[in-house]
Amino acid sequence: MTKKYSVFITALFCLFIFGFGIAQFIVPDRDFSEQENRFLSQFKAPTLSSLKSGEFMEDFEDYVVDQFPLRDRWIHLKAYCERFIGKKENNGAYLGADGQSLFAQFTAPSLEALTGKLAFVNKLGGNVSVPVHFALIPDKSFVWADRLPANAPLVDDGSTLQQAGQLCGENVHWIDLSGAISGDDAFYRTDHHWSTMGAYQGYLALVNAMGGSAVLPDCDPTQVSDSFYGTTYSSAGAGWVRPDEMYKWAEGKFTVTCYHSGQPEERDSLYFPENLEKKDKYSYFLGGNQPLCIIGNDNALSDEKLLVIRDSYSDSLAPFLAQSYSEVHLWDLRYNRQSLKQYVAEQGIDRVLVLYSNANFSTDNNLFLLDL
């Protein structure tokens, strides 16, 4: 190694270390990462207590990592490197064999844990005097198993759905969706949610199983976005993956009461087009998470009132359900602590559907609220 080359390497090393160190404090801190869809750590001034306990250094380390210059580009570079050396997983997301599909890892609950969760569903069935139906939406890794990397271990193999059906009591009607969702457009490639087309397939299976009538849309789906990057993309950092397209496929004259802020907000549309300008474009459907949303349709095929105990998958399902039921009440246990038994009686609910994605049901810690 020549002297000039040694000086060059040393200068390059110093430039890298000190350059990024200086940039760390010059570049304005970011509050939120659109790439990762999460809030970033902020600088916390040291105190005597935090210095003694070591808490300051832990917080400072998180701050440096989150606010590192060009962080999003480094995340993409890491994903490219992982792919280059042949890895099929990055940051908890599987890189699909087709090069364009991304899968969140799925961890099946133990039989004991699943039995405990179903016990609350069964208690709901015994607490109310109306029919209670229960269904789990299969994970994308089950429906698109052919796109998974070879021998991926943490995937949905269908066993959780099979066990859940067997654990339903006599007061709960199990709806098996394991064979209802299929096709290349059933899910978003970059997100964990089913797409509008997948939601429609689920709608047909659910309504038919509940003895209702389904609506066949009389028009083609309308594209509302061609630049959707979902949560799995945020985790994987797979910069080579194309964005998803988003569609809506149900129209009508609805009355919509949303409770995003805890207070009722009256609307005449199921869609929030302003949210297409955000990273979380999926919130185009019903505006995102909320404790309760009530949709009314005077022209529905049935006069029944349907209560859906739901997760976010029901946001894109709701426009279809609202075609079949005069009222659809969407209830999220994460934010709603009211008594379900009392609500069913007071609102004149005719039918209850407990509908979760397999992954969300496996990790939800709020199911005990079904027994209130």
C-alpha positions in Angstrom: 0.0 0.0 0.0 1.5 3.3 -1.1 1.6 6.4 1.2 -0.7 8.3 -1.1 -3.2 5.5 -1.1 -3.0 5.3 2.7 -3.7 9.0 3.0 -6.6 8.7 0.7 -8.2 5.8 2.6 -7.7 7.7 5.9 -9.2 10.8 4.5 -12.1 8.9 3.1 -12.7 7.2 6.5 -12.6 10.5 8.4 -14.9 12.1 5.9 -17.4 9.3 6.3 -17.2 9.3 10.1 -17.1 13.0 10.8 -19.2 14.0 7.8 -22.2 11.9 8.9 -21.5 12.9 12.5 -21.8 16.6 11.6 -24.8 16.0 9.3 -26.5 14.2 12.2 -26.8 17.5 14.0 -27.2 19.8 10.9 -30.0 18.0 9.1 -33.4 18.8 10.8 -34.9 15.9 12.8 -37.9 14.1 11.3 -40.9 13.4 13.4 -42.3 10.6 11.2 -40.9 8.2 8.7 -43.2 7.7 5.6 -41.0 4.8 4.5 -41.4 2.9 7.8 -44.8 4.4 8.7 -43.9 5.1 12.3 -42.8 8.0 14.5 -39.1 8.4 15.0 -37.2 8.9 18.2 -36.5 12.5 19.2 -33.6 14.0 21.2 -34.1 14.0 25.0 -32.0 16.4 27.0 -30.0 14.6 29.7 -30.8 14.9 33.4 -28.8 13.8 36.4 -31.2 10.9 36.9 -31.1 9.7 33.3 -27.3 9.9 33.2 -27.0 7.8 36.4 -29.4 5.2 35.2 -28.1 4.9 31.7 -31.5 5.8 30.3 -30.0 8.8 28.5 -27.5 6.7 26.5 -30.2 4.3 25.5 -32.5 7.1 24.4 -29.6 8.8 22.6 -28.7 5.5 20.7 -32.3 5.2 19.5 -32.3 8.9 18.5 -29.0 8.5 16.5 -30.3 5.4 14.7 -33.7 6.9 13.8 -32.3 10.3 12.7 -29.3 9.0 10.8 -28.8 11.0 7.6 -30.2 9.3 4.5 -31.8 6.7 6.7 -34.4 5.6 4.1 -31.7 5.1 1.4 -29.6 3.0 3.8 -32.7 0.9 4.4 -33.1 0.3 0.7 -29.4 -0.4 0.3 -29.6 -3.1 3.0 -32.5 -4.7 1.3 -30.7 -4.8 -2.0 -27.7 -6.3 -0.3 -29.8 -9.0 1.4 -31.3 -9.8 -2.0 -28.0 -9.9 -3.7 -26.5 -12.5 -1.3 -29.5 -14.7 -1.8 -31.5 -14.0 1.4 -35.2 -14.3 1.2 -36.2 -12.3 4.2 -35.4 -8.8 5.4 -36.6 -7.2 8.7 -39.4 -9.7 9.3 -40.7 -9.7 5.7 -40.3 -12.4 3.1 -39.2 -11.4 -0.4 -41.5 -13.3 -2.7 -40.2 -15.7 -5.3 -41.8 -13.5 -8.1 -39.6 -10.6 -7.0 -42.6 -8.3 -6.5 -44.7 -9.8 -3.7 -43.8 -9.2 0.0 -45.1 -11.2 2.9 -45.3 -10.4 6.6 -44.2 -13.3 8.7 -47.1 -15.2 10.3 -46.8 -16.9 13.7 -49.6 -19.4 14.4 -51.0 -19.3 18.0 -50.7 -22.4 20.1 -53.8 -24.5 20.5 -54.1 -23.4 24.1 -54.0 -19.7 23.1 -56.5 -20.2 20.3 -58.8 -22.1 22.6 -58.8 -19.1 25.0 -59.5 -16.7 22.2 -62.4 -18.7 20.9 -63.8 -19.0 24.4 -64.6 -15.2 24.2 -66.3 -15.6 20.8 -68.4 -18.4 22.2 -69.3 -16.3 25.2 -70.6 -13.6 22.9 -72.7 -16.2 21.1 -74.3 -17.1 24.4 -74.8 -13.5 25.6 -76.9 -12.2 22.7 -80.2 -13.5 21.3 -79.3 -12.9 17.6 -77.2 -15.2 15.3 -73.5 -14.8 15.8 -71.1 -15.8 12.9 -67.4 -16.1 13.1 -64.8 -16.1 10.3 -61.1 -15.7 9.9 -59.6 -14.2 6.7 -56.7 -16.4 5.6 -53.3 -14.8 5.5 -51.7 -13.8 2.2 -49.0 -16.4 2.8 -51.8 -19.1 2.6 -53.5 -17.7 -0.5 -50.3 -17.0 -2.4 -48.3 -19.9 -1.1 -46.8 -20.4 -4.5 -45.2 -17.0 -4.4 -43.4 -17.6 -1.1 -39.6 -18.3 -1.0 -38.8 -22.0 -0.6 -39.1 -23.4 2.9 -40.3 -20.1 4.5 -41.1 -21.2 8.1 -43.4 -18.6 9.5 -46.4 -18.8 7.2 -50.1 -19.6 7.4 -50.5 -23.3 6.5 -54.3 -23.3 7.1 -54.2 -25.2 10.4 -55.3 -22.2 12.5 -58.4 -21.8 10.5 -59.2 -25.5 10.7 -58.7 -25.5 14.5 -60.8 -22.3 14.9 -63.7 -23.9 13.1 -63.6 -26.9 15.4 -63.5 -24.8 18.5 -66.7 -22.8 17.7 -69.5 -23.6 20.2 -73.2 -24.3 19.3 -74.1 -20.6 19.5 -71.5 -19.5 16.9 -71.8 -20.3 13.2 -68.4 -20.8 11.6 -67.8 -19.5 8.1 -64.8 -21.1 6.4 -63.0 -18.7 4.1 -60.0 -20.9 3.4 -61.2 -21.6 -0.1 -63.0 -18.4 -0.8 -60.1 -16.0 -1.6 -57.9 -16.6 -4.6 -56.4 -15.0 -7.7 -53.5 -12.7 -8.6 -55.3 -9.6 -7.4 -56.8 -10.9 -4.1 -54.2 -9.1 -2.0 -51.9 -6.1 -2.3 -48.3 -7.2 -3.1 -46.8 -4.5 -0.8 -49.3 -4.7 2.1 -50.9 -7.3 4.3 -54.5 -6.3 3.5 -56.7 -8.0 0.9 -57.5 -5.8 -2.1 -60.9 -4.6 -3.2 -61.1 -7.7 -5.4 -60.2 -10.0 -2.5 -62.7 -8.2 -0.2 -65.4 -8.8 -2.8 -64.7 -12.5 -2.8 -64.9 -12.5 0.9 -68.2 -10.6 0.8 -69.8 -13.2 -1.5 -68.7 -16.0 0.8 -69.8 -14.2 4.0 -73.2 -13.1 2.8 -74.1 -16.4 1.3 -73.1 -18.2 4.5 -75.2 -15.8 6.5 -78.3 -16.5 4.3 -78.3 -13.1 2.7 -78.2 -11.8 -0.9 -75.1 -10.4 -2.6 -74.9 -7.7 -5.1 -72.9 -8.1 -8.3 -71.5 -4.6 -9.2 -72.8 -3.4 -12.6 -69.6 -1.7 -13.6 -65.9 -2.3 -13.7 -63.8 -1.3 -10.7 -62.5 2.2 -10.7 -58.8 2.8 -10.2 -58.1 5.5 -7.5 -54.3 5.2 -7.1 -51.3 3.6 -8.9 -48.8 4.5 -6.2 -49.7 2.5 -3.0 -46.9 1.2 -0.9 -48.2 -0.7 2.1 -46.9 -1.7 5.5 -45.0 -4.8 4.4 -43.1 -2.7 1.9 -42.2 -0.3 4.8 -40.8 -3.3 6.8 -38.9 -4.9 3.9 -37.4 -1.7 2.4 -37.6 -3.5 -1.0 -37.0 -0.5 -3.3 -37.2 -2.5 -6.5 -40.9 -3.5 -5.9 -43.5 -1.8 -8.0 -46.3 0.1 -6.2 -49.8 -1.4 -6.0 -52.9 -0.1 -7.7 -56.0 0.6 -5.6 -59.6 0.3 -6.8 -63.1 1.0 -5.5 -65.9 -1.1 -6.7 -69.1 -0.2 -4.9 -71.2 3.0 -5.1 -74.5 4.0 -3.7 -76.4 6.5 -1.5 -75.2 5.9 2.0 -75.4 7.7 5.3 -72.1 7.3 7.1 -71.4 8.1 10.7 -67.7 8.0 11.6 -66.2 8.2 15.1 -62.6 8.9 14.4 -62.3 11.5 17.1 -64.8 9.8 19.4 -67.6 12.2 18.3 -70.0 11.4 15.5 -69.1 12.8 12.1 -71.8 12.6 9.4 -70.7 11.9 5.8 -72.4 10.8 2.6 -69.4 8.8 1.3 -67.5 5.7 2.3 -64.3 7.0 0.8 -61.8 9.5 1.9 -60.0 10.6 -1.3 -57.8 13.1 0.6 -56.0 10.1 2.2 -54.7 9.0 -1.2 -52.1 11.8 -0.7 -50.8 10.1 2.4 -48.5 7.1 2.9 -51.3 5.2 4.5 -53.5 5.1 1.4 -55.5 2.2 2.7 -57.2 4.7 5.0 -59.0 5.8 1.8 -61.6 3.2 2.9 -63.6 4.7 5.7 -60.8 7.0 6.8 -58.8 4.5 8.9 -59.1 3.1 12.3 -62.0 4.2 14.6 -64.0 2.7 17.4 -67.3 2.7 15.6 -68.7 3.4 12.1 -72.3 3.1 11.1 -73.4 2.8 7.5 -77.0 3.2 6.4 -78.5 2.2 3.1 -82.3 2.6 2.5 -81.9 0.7 -0.8 -80.2 -2.3 0.6 -81.3 -5.8 -0.3 -82.2 -6.6 3.3 -83.7 -4.7 6.2 -81.4 -6.5 8.6 -78.9 -4.6 10.8 -75.5 -6.2 10.8 -72.9 -5.7 13.6 -69.3 -6.5 12.5 -66.6 -7.0 15.2 -63.7 -6.1 13.0 -60.2 -5.2 12.2 -58.9 -3.0 9.4 -59.7 -5.6 6.7 -63.4 -4.7 7.0 -62.7 -1.1 5.9 -62.6 -2.3 2.2 -65.3 -4.9 2.8 -67.8 -2.4 4.2 -68.9 -0.9 0.8 -70.0 -4.3 -0.3 -71.8 -5.3 3.0 -73.6 -2.0 2.9 -75.3 -3.1 -0.4 -76.8 -6.1 1.4 -77.8 -4.8 4.8 -79.8 -1.7 5.7 -77.3 -0.8 8.5 -73.8 -2.0 9.0 -72.2 -1.3 12.4 -68.4 -1.7 12.4 -67.1 -2.2 15.9 -63.3 -2.2 16.7 -62.4 -3.7 20.1 -59.1 -1.9 20.2 -60.9 1.4 20.7 -64.4 0.6 21.8 -65.0 -0.5 25.5 -68.8 -0.4 25.4 -71.0 -3.4 26.3 -71.7 -5.4 23.1 -74.7 -7.2 24.7 -76.2 -3.8 25.6 -75.4 -2.3 22.2 -77.0 -5.2 20.3 -80.2 -4.8 22.3 -80.4 -1.0 22.1 -79.6 -0.7 18.4 -81.9 -3.6 17.3 -79.1 -5.5 15.7 -80.3 -8.6 13.8 -77.0 -10.4 13.2 -73.4 -10.3 14.5 -70.3 -11.2 12.5 -66.9 -11.5 14.2 -64.5 -11.1 11.4 -60.7 -10.9 11.7 -57.7 -11.6 9.6 -56.0 -14.7 10.8 -52.9 -12.8 11.8 -54.7 -10.1 13.8 -56.9 -12.6 15.6 -53.9 -14.5 16.6 -52.3 -11.5 18.3 -55.4 -9.5 19.5 -55.4 -9.0 23.3 -58.8 -7.3 23.4 -61.1 -10.3 22.7 -62.1 -10.4 26.4 -64.3 -7.4 25.6 -66.6 -9.8 23.6 -67.9 -10.9 27.0 -69.1 -7.5 28.1 
